[in-house]
Amino acid sequence: MLAATRRGREIVHVGTLVPVGIVGLGRSGWGIHADLIEADGGFAVVAAADAMEERRREANERFGCATYVDYHDLLADPKVELVLVATPSHLHTRVSIEALQAGKHVVCEKPMALSTADADAMIDAAKRAGRLLTVFHNRRFDPDFLKVKEVIDSGTLGPVHLVRMGHYIYERRADWQMLRRFGGGMLNNWGVHFVDRALVLLSYKVTSVSADMRHTVGSGDADDHVKVVLKGENGMVVDLELMSCCAMDLPAWVVLGNYGTLTGSKEHLTWRYYDPAKVPPVPPAYEGPAIGRKFAEPEDLPWVEESAYTPETNENGRIFYRALYRTLREGGPVLVTAESARAHIPILDECRRQCGY
């Protein structure tokens, strides 16, 4: 049983489940978060808001929850402790701030906000309300990214110079995600995840940003072709490619280091390297003519090859929600802080500035 009482601005809940209200029952709210909440066991959907009657009926049948046409009524529901904001992107800031002001904790879908100023307003609202604001950056916990980071951090490839992350599809998209007025576009949809990952690899210290954004094969007026190059204080360059006009399979990952290379797809990675302690140093370069007019011969290096399967599952989201439960019920640390989610937004602002978006 769940019960709730109010004591000033504090919401006191009896029981261990976290009561959730979902604002927006579309692809994300229904197809991702509702499934994760249901599977986790630590949460209970007690309310849902959506403009479509059919979606409200489905939510009531599935969860036995209260349903609302107007999300403000959900925010006023005393049973709701945590609000999931899964609206179209241009509404994230407004709904999140209103939920925080109503005394609710908030999980906001990505993108957190469409500008740095909006993100700062959200963080300020959370601090003023004394409530948790977190953002669903589940792609930080994808198996392929975690394995790539593990290989880089191990030093196996030596000093790393270039990391390329790619999202290549051929998709003539024609929904609200292709309209700028709704915060659509590849940069806001997938770019947030890729730049967020890049910042992790660059220790959140970026010295330069270069971007190219285009509208190619989709409908609407938003970008569906994005290239962003980031350089970090650590000397690493991270090259991000997110493209909707690619009709061939290209590697999702390329990592180049002094002693080896990693490449592969989201599901399978291979890396080839050698141990520098087992090879002689590179001989000094000589100034004279090429010996025997020969081109350089490939070295016979003691290459080692490893691989890993990294199948994509919903485990990244389950990691997020398990940690969120520990934060709300056991005093555990916040897995994705609002401040860390904000970190990439100035970079997105700069990309849009450079490209006229």
PyMOL commands that set and color helices and strands:
alter all, ss='L'
color gray80, all
select helices_A, chain A and resi 27-40+53-63+71-75+89-101+116-129+138-141+143-154+176-178+180-182+186-201+276-278+291-293+315-330+338-342+345-355
alter helices_A, ss='H'
color red, helices_A
select strands_A, chain A and resi 3-7+10-14+18-23+43-49+66-68+82-85+105-108+133-135+160-168+206-214+225-232+237-243+253-257+260-264+268-273+304-309
alter strands_A, ss='S'
color yellow, strands_A
deselect
rebuild
show_as cartoon
